[in-house]
Amino acid sequence: MQSLLNRDISPSCKYCLLGRMSPDKKSILCVKRGVMSLESSCRRFKYDPLKRQPPRLPKIGQFSREDFE
């Protein structure tokens, strides 16, 4: 499982400090380069750990109190 603060993440505009998600969520609006695709990157990439979405945990089935006795 990857840590959210892992610095070994491949550069991607969707994790960059300089980029913002467009309203249609299909591209990134970059301060330096303009409109970029989600997976593109440039040399000005600065990792922002707060933009990472952790993977959702699988749902656990319904258990009753007797299951744990």
C-alpha distances in whole Angstrom, upper triangle without the diagonal:
4,7,10,12,11,14,13,13,16,19,19,22,20,18,21,23,26,26,26,25,29,30,30,26,27,27,26,29,29,32,32,32,33,31,28,26,23,21,24,24,27,27,27,23,22,19,19,15,17,17,14,13,10,9,12,11,14,17,19,22,25,26,30,31,32,29,28,31
4,6,8,7,10,10,9,13,15,16,19,17,15,18,20,23,22,23,23,26,28,28,24,25,25,24,26,26,28,29,29,30,29,26,24,20,19,21,21,23,24,24,20,19,15,15,12,14,14,11,11,9,10,13,13,16,20,21,25,28,29,32,33,35,32,31,34
4,5,5,9,10,10,14,16,17,19,17,14,17,18,22,21,22,22,26,28,28,24,25,25,23,26,25,27,28,29,29,29,26,24,21,20,22,21,23,23,23,19,17,13,13,10,12,13,10,11,9,11,14,14,18,21,22,26,29,30,33,33,35,32,31,35
4,6,9,10,10,13,14,15,16,14,11,14,15,18,18,19,19,23,25,25,21,23,22,20,23,22,24,25,26,26,26,23,22,19,18,20,19,21,22,21,17,15,11,10,6,8,9,7,8,7,10,13,15,18,21,23,27,29,31,34,34,37,34,33,36
4,6,9,9,13,14,15,17,15,12,13,14,18,18,19,20,24,26,27,23,25,24,21,23,22,23,24,25,26,26,24,23,20,19,20,19,20,20,19,16,13,9,9,6,9,11,9,12,11,14,17,18,22,25,27,30,33,34,37,37,40,37,35,39
4,6,7,10,12,14,16,15,12,14,15,18,19,21,21,25,27,28,24,25,24,22,24,23,24,24,25,27,26,23,22,19,18,19,18,19,19,18,15,13,10,10,8,12,13,10,13,12,14,18,19,22,25,27,31,34,35,38,39,41,38,36,40
4,6,9,10,12,15,15,11,12,14,17,18,20,21,25,28,28,24,25,23,21,23,21,22,22,23,25,25,22,21,19,17,18,15,16,16,15,12,10,8,10,9,13,13,12,15,15,17,21,23,26,29,31,35,37,39,42,42,44,41,40,44
4,6,9,12,15,15,12,14,16,18,19,21,22,25,28,28,25,24,23,21,23,22,23,23,23,25,25,22,21,18,16,16,15,16,15,16,13,12,10,12,12,15,15,13,16,16,17,21,23,25,29,31,35,37,39,42,43,45,42,41,44
4,6,8,12,12,9,11,14,16,16,18,19,22,25,25,21,21,19,18,20,19,21,21,21,22,22,18,17,14,12,13,12,14,14,15,11,11,8,11,10,13,12,10,13,13,15,19,21,24,27,29,33,36,38,41,42,44,41,40,44
4,6,10,11,9,11,14,16,16,18,18,21,24,24,20,19,18,16,19,18,20,19,19,20,20,16,15,13,10,10,9,11,12,13,10,11,9,12,13,16,14,12,15,16,17,21,23,26,29,32,35,38,40,43,45,47,43,43,46
4,7,9,7,8,11,12,12,15,16,18,22,22,18,17,15,13,16,14,16,15,15,17,16,13,12,11,8,8,6,8,9,10,7,8,8,11,12,15,13,12,15,17,19,22,25,27,31,34,37,40,42,45,47,49,46,45,49
4,5,6,7,10,11,10,12,12,15,18,18,15,14,11,10,13,12,15,14,13,15,13,10,9,7,5,6,5,8,11,11,8,9,9,11,12,14,11,11,14,16,17,21,24,26,29,32,35,38,41,44,46,48,45,45,48
4,5,5,8,8,6,9,9,12,15,15,12,12,9,7,9,8,11,11,10,11,10,7,7,6,6,6,5,8,11,10,7,9,9,10,12,13,10,11,14,17,19,22,25,28,30,34,37,39,42,45,47,49,46,46,50
4,6,9,9,7,8,7,10,13,14,10,10,8,7,10,10,13,14,13,13,12,9,8,5,7,8,9,12,14,13,10,11,9,9,11,11,7,8,11,14,16,18,22,24,27,30,33,36,38,42,43,46,43,43,46
4,7,9,8,9,10,13,16,17,13,14,12,10,12,11,14,15,15,15,15,12,12,9,9,10,9,12,13,12,9,8,6,6,7,8,6,6,10,12,15,18,21,24,27,30,33,36,38,41,42,45,42,42,45
4,5,6,8,10,13,17,18,15,15,13,9,11,9,10,11,12,13,13,11,12,10,11,10,8,10,11,9,6,5,5,6,9,10,8,10,13,16,19,22,25,28,30,33,37,39,41,45,46,48,46,45,49
4,6,8,11,14,17,19,16,17,15,11,11,9,10,11,13,14,15,14,15,13,14,14,12,12,13,10,7,5,6,5,9,9,8,11,15,17,20,23,26,30,32,35,38,40,42,45,46,49,47,46,49
4,7,10,13,16,18,16,17,13,10,8,6,6,7,9,10,12,11,14,13,14,13,11,11,12,8,8,7,9,9,13,13,11,14,17,20,23,26,29,32,35,38,41,43,45,48,50,52,50,49,53
4,7,9,13,14,12,13,10,6,5,4,6,8,9,9,9,9,11,10,12,11,10,11,13,11,9,9,10,10,13,12,10,13,16,19,21,24,27,30,32,36,39,41,43,47,48,51,48,48,51
4,6,9,12,10,11,9,5,5,6,8,11,12,10,10,10,11,10,13,13,13,15,17,14,13,13,13,11,14,12,10,13,15,18,21,23,26,29,31,34,37,39,42,45,46,49,47,46,50
4,7,8,6,8,6,5,6,9,11,14,14,12,10,10,10,9,12,13,14,16,19,17,15,15,15,13,15,13,10,12,13,17,19,21,24,27,28,32,35,37,40,43,44,47,45,45,48
4,5,5,7,6,5,6,10,12,15,14,11,9,10,10,10,14,14,16,18,21,19,18,18,18,17,19,17,14,16,17,20,22,23,27,29,31,34,37,39,42,45,47,49,47,47,51
4,5,8,9,9,10,13,15,18,17,14,12,13,13,13,17,18,19,22,25,23,21,22,21,19,21,19,16,18,18,21,22,23,27,29,30,34,36,37,40,43,45,48,46,47,50
4,5,7,10,11,15,18,20,18,15,12,13,12,12,15,17,19,22,25,24,22,23,22,21,22,20,17,18,18,21,22,23,26,28,29,33,35,36,40,43,45,48,46,46,50
4,6,8,10,13,17,19,17,15,12,11,10,9,12,14,17,19,23,21,19,20,19,18,19,17,13,15,14,18,18,20,23,25,26,30,32,34,38,41,43,45,43,44,47
4,7,10,13,17,18,16,14,10,9,7,7,10,12,15,18,21,21,19,20,20,19,20,19,15,16,16,19,20,21,25,26,28,32,34,36,40,43,45,48,45,46,49
4,7,9,13,14,12,10,7,6,5,5,9,10,12,15,18,17,16,17,17,17,19,18,14,16,17,20,21,23,27,28,30,34,37,39,42,45,47,50,47,48,51
4,6,10,11,10,8,6,5,6,6,9,9,10,12,16,14,13,14,14,14,16,16,12,14,16,19,21,23,27,29,31,35,38,40,43,46,48,50,48,48,52
4,7,9,8,6,5,6,9,10,13,12,12,13,16,14,13,14,15,15,18,17,14,17,19,22,24,26,30,32,34,38,41,43,45,49,50,53,51,51,54
4,5,5,5,6,7,10,11,13,11,10,10,13,10,10,12,13,14,17,17,14,17,19,23,25,28,31,34,36,39,42,44,47,50,52,55,52,52,55
4,6,6,9,10,14,14,16,14,13,12,13,10,11,12,14,15,18,18,16,19,22,25,28,30,34,37,39,42,45,47,50,53,54,57,54,54,58
4,6,9,10,14,15,16,13,11,10,11,8,10,12,15,16,20,20,18,21,24,27,29,32,36,38,41,44,47,49,52,55,56,59,57,56,60
4,7,7,11,13,14,11,10,9,11,9,11,14,16,17,21,21,19,21,24,27,29,32,35,38,40,44,47,49,52,55,57,59,56,56,60
4,6,10,12,14,12,12,12,14,13,14,16,18,18,22,21,19,21,23,27,29,31,35,37,39,43,46,48,51,54,56,58,56,56,59
4,7,10,12,10,11,12,15,15,14,17,18,18,21,21,18,20,22,25,26,29,32,35,37,40,43,45,48,51,53,56,53,53,57
4,7,8,7,8,10,13,13,12,15,16,17,19,19,16,18,20,23,24,27,30,32,35,38,41,43,46,50,52,54,51,51,55
4,6,5,8,11,15,15,14,16,16,17,19,19,16,16,18,21,22,24,28,29,32,35,38,41,44,47,49,51,49,49,53
4,6,8,12,15,15,13,15,14,14,16,16,12,13,14,17,18,20,24,26,28,32,35,37,40,44,46,48,45,45,49
4,7,10,14,14,12,14,14,15,16,17,14,13,15,17,18,21,24,26,29,32,35,38,41,44,46,48,45,45,49
4,7,11,12,10,13,13,15,17,19,15,16,18,20,21,24,28,30,33,36,39,42,44,48,50,52,49,49,52
4,7,8,7,10,11,13,16,18,15,16,18,21,22,26,29,31,34,37,40,43,46,49,51,53,50,49,53
4,5,6,10,12,15,17,19,17,18,21,24,25,29,32,34,37,41,44,47,49,52,54,56,53,53,56
4,5,9,12,15,18,20,19,20,23,25,27,31,34,36,39,42,46,48,50,54,55,57,54,54,57
4,6,10,12,16,18,17,18,22,24,27,30,33,36,39,42,45,48,50,53,54,56,54,53,56
4,6,9,13,15,13,15,18,20,23,26,29,32,35,38,41,44,46,49,50,53,50,49,53
4,6,10,12,11,13,17,19,22,25,28,31,34,37,40,42,44,47,48,51,48,47,51
4,6,9,9,10,13,15,18,21,24,27,30,33,36,39,41,44,45,47,44,43,47
4,6,6,8,11,13,17,20,22,26,28,31,34,37,38,41,42,45,42,41,45
4,5,6,9,10,14,17,19,23,25,28,31,33,35,38,39,41,39,38,41
4,6,8,10,14,16,19,22,24,27,30,32,34,37,38,40,38,37,40
4,6,10,13,15,18,21,24,27,30,32,34,37,38,41,39,38,42
4,6,9,12,15,18,21,24,27,29,32,35,36,39,36,35,39
4,6,9,12,15,17,20,24,26,28,31,33,35,33,32,36
4,6,9,12,15,18,21,24,26,29,30,32,30,29,33
4,6,9,12,15,18,21,23,27,29,31,28,28,31
4,6,9,12,15,18,20,23,25,27,25,25,29
4,6,9,12,15,17,20,22,24,21,21,25
4,6,9,13,15,19,21,22,19,20,24
4,6,9,12,15,18,20,17,18,22
4,7,8,12,15,16,13,14,18
4,6,10,13,14,12,13,17
4,7,10,12,10,12,15
4,7,8,6,8,11
4,5,6,8,10
4,5,6,7
4,5,5
4,6
4
